[in-house]
Amino acid sequence: MIARDRLIVGLDVPTVQEAERLVATLGDDILFYKIGYQLAFAGGLEFARDIARDGKKVFLDMKLLDIDNTVASGVENIARMGMSMLTLHAYPKAMRAAVQAARGSGLCLLGVTVLTSMDEQDLTDAGYEYDPHTLVLRRAEQARQAGMGGIVCSAEEAKAVRAVIGPDMALVTPGIRPAGTEKGDQKRVMTPADAIRAGSSHLVVARPIVKAADPLGAARAILAEMTAAV
């Protein structure tokens, strides 16, 4: 798998018009895009369908969690949209329902373990008894058992998670920050090269590209760093 197949640019922008400009700027260099809440609720779902029809891959970052029937119904419709990846929170019942609903569609379901913006105190405040590392590994094993296509976790946990899920599942890591860039609101981050070496199959990069003065130059620099790491 080459770097172009492994870099996912997060379209964390407020309007479809801005997303369209960014995709046009990045052109053929970028194949894969993530669409999350911000853009989804500003017309981004139709935009996701459009760029998928144009040959781009779309990672729909919806982090689904609900009763089994609702999760399954949502997954069935998302699969019909032509999406490549979809996130849901890594709760065992929800994952099993989603896997059954996506069967035969080619949609890669990703279990979100612990958000990269959360640390041990955040988990304590939320009522969890586990530290981030322990909870990530527990949910990774539950995702493997449920038949999920992959895991979303911090690159800091990538090596340990890869040992749990084996070589075939996707391991998608957000919170990627090239050396010298600001962490922003992320607390568990890693450089692109280090994330690849740790076992990540896909890297999600948003602000370091989206907010760059030269988004295409920033994307190409990250692709080059990823290629060198491989």
C-alpha positions in Angstrom: 0.0 0.0 0.0 1.5 3.3 -1.1 1.4 6.6 0.9 -1.4 8.0 -1.2 -3.7 5.1 -0.1 -2.8 5.6 3.5 -3.1 9.4 4.1 -6.6 10.5 4.9 -7.2 14.3 4.8 -9.8 15.5 7.3 -12.1 18.0 5.7 -12.7 19.8 9.0 -14.1 22.9 7.3 -17.4 24.7 7.9 -18.9 24.7 4.4 -19.1 22.5 1.3 -17.7 25.3 -0.8 -14.5 25.3 1.3 -14.3 21.5 1.1 -14.7 21.7 -2.7 -11.8 24.2 -3.0 -9.6 22.1 -0.8 -10.2 18.9 -2.8 -9.6 20.8 -6.0 -6.3 22.2 -4.6 -5.1 18.8 -3.5 -6.1 17.2 -6.8 -4.7 13.8 -7.7 -2.2 13.8 -4.9 -4.9 13.0 -2.3 -7.2 10.0 -2.7 -8.8 9.7 0.7 -10.9 12.2 2.7 -12.5 12.2 6.1 -15.9 13.9 6.6 -17.0 14.4 10.2 -19.8 16.2 12.1 -18.9 19.8 11.1 -19.1 19.3 7.4 -21.7 16.5 7.5 -24.3 18.9 9.0 -23.5 21.6 6.4 -24.4 19.5 3.3 -21.4 17.3 3.6 -23.3 14.0 3.2 -24.3 14.9 -0.4 -20.8 16.1 -1.0 -19.5 12.8 0.3 -21.6 10.9 -2.3 -20.4 13.3 -5.0 -16.7 12.8 -4.4 -17.1 9.1 -4.0 -18.7 9.0 -7.4 -15.7 10.9 -8.7 -13.4 8.2 -7.5 -12.3 9.5 -4.1 -12.5 7.3 -1.0 -14.5 8.7 1.9 -14.0 8.0 5.6 -17.3 9.0 7.2 -16.5 9.8 10.8 -19.9 9.5 12.5 -18.9 7.6 15.6 -22.3 5.8 15.7 -23.7 4.5 18.9 -27.3 3.6 19.6 -29.6 0.6 20.0 -28.8 -2.3 17.7 -31.6 -1.8 15.2 -30.8 1.9 14.8 -27.1 1.2 14.3 -27.8 -1.5 11.7 -30.3 0.7 9.8 -27.8 3.5 9.6 -24.9 1.3 8.5 -27.1 -0.2 5.7 -27.8 3.3 4.3 -24.2 4.5 4.7 -23.0 1.4 2.8 -25.4 2.3 -0.1 -23.7 5.8 -0.2 -20.5 4.3 -1.5 -18.4 5.2 1.6 -15.1 3.4 2.2 -14.9 3.7 6.0 -17.3 4.4 8.8 -16.6 4.8 12.5 -18.7 3.7 15.5 -17.9 3.6 19.1 -16.4 0.3 20.1 -19.2 -1.1 22.2 -19.6 -4.8 21.6 -23.4 -4.9 20.9 -23.2 -1.9 18.5 -20.2 -3.4 16.7 -21.9 -6.8 16.2 -25.0 -5.2 14.8 -23.0 -3.0 12.4 -20.9 -5.9 11.1 -24.0 -7.9 10.3 -25.6 -4.9 8.5 -22.4 -4.2 6.5 -21.8 -7.8 5.4 -21.0 -8.0 1.7 -20.9 -4.3 1.1 -17.2 -3.6 1.2 -17.7 -0.9 3.9 -14.8 -1.0 6.4 -16.2 -0.5 9.9 -13.8 1.1 12.4 -14.2 0.9 16.1 -13.3 4.1 18.0 -11.4 3.1 21.1 -10.5 6.2 23.1 -10.6 9.7 21.6 -7.1 11.2 21.1 -8.3 14.3 22.9 -8.8 12.3 26.1 -6.3 11.5 28.8 -6.6 9.5 32.1 -8.3 12.3 34.0 -10.8 12.7 31.2 -11.7 9.0 31.4 -12.0 9.2 35.2 -14.3 12.2 34.9 -16.5 10.2 32.5 -16.8 7.3 34.9 -14.4 4.8 33.3 -12.3 2.6 35.6 -9.6 2.0 33.0 -6.6 4.2 32.0 -6.5 5.1 28.2 -4.0 2.4 27.3 -5.9 -0.4 29.0 -9.3 0.7 27.6 -7.9 1.0 24.1 -6.6 -2.6 24.2 -9.8 -4.0 25.7 -11.9 -2.4 23.0 -9.5 -3.4 20.3 -9.9 -7.0 21.3 -13.7 -6.7 21.4 -13.6 -5.2 17.9 -11.5 -8.1 16.6 -13.9 -10.5 18.1 -16.9 -8.7 16.6 -15.4 -8.9 13.1 -14.8 -5.2 12.6 -12.6 -4.0 9.7 -10.3 -1.9 11.8 -9.6 0.3 14.8 -9.2 4.0 15.5 -6.7 4.8 18.2 -3.9 7.2 19.0 -0.6 6.4 17.3 0.9 6.1 20.8 -1.1 2.9 21.2 -0.7 1.6 17.6 2.1 -0.9 18.3 0.3 -2.5 21.2 -3.0 -2.5 19.3 -1.4 -4.1 16.3 -0.3 -6.9 18.5 -3.9 -7.5 19.6 -5.7 -7.2 16.3 -3.1 -8.9 14.0 -1.7 -7.8 10.7 -4.9 -7.6 8.6 -7.3 -5.2 10.3 -7.0 -1.5 9.4 -5.4 0.7 12.1 -6.4 4.3 11.6 -4.6 7.0 13.7 -5.8 10.6 14.1 -3.9 13.1 16.1 -1.0 13.1 13.6 1.2 16.2 13.8 4.4 16.7 11.7 7.4 17.7 13.8 7.3 21.4 14.8 3.5 21.8 14.5 1.1 22.6 17.4 -0.9 19.9 19.1 -4.0 22.0 19.3 -6.6 20.2 21.5 -5.0 16.7 20.9 -3.2 15.2 23.9 -1.9 11.9 22.4 -0.1 12.7 19.1 2.7 11.4 16.9 4.6 12.4 13.8 3.6 10.7 10.5 6.8 8.7 10.2 6.6 7.4 13.8 3.0 6.4 13.3 3.8 4.4 10.2 6.7 2.7 12.0 4.4 1.9 15.0 2.0 -0.1 12.8 -0.6 2.4 11.6 -2.2 1.5 8.3 -3.8 4.9 7.7 -3.1 8.4 9.1 -5.7 11.1 9.5 -4.4 14.6 9.1 -6.6 17.7 9.2 -5.3 21.0 10.6 -1.7 20.6 9.5 -3.0 20.4 5.9 -6.3 22.3 6.0 -4.9 25.3 7.8 -1.6 25.4 6.0 -0.7 28.4 3.8 0.1 25.9 1.1 -2.2 22.8 1.7 -0.8 20.9 -1.3 2.8 21.5 -0.2 2.0 20.4 3.3 0.2 17.3 2.0 3.1 16.4 -0.2 5.6 16.8 2.6 3.6 14.4 4.8 3.3 11.9 1.9 7.1 12.1 1.5 7.7 11.5 5.2 5.3 8.5 5.1 7.1 7.0 2.1 10.5 7.4 3.7 9.2 5.7 6.9 8.0 2.7 4.8 
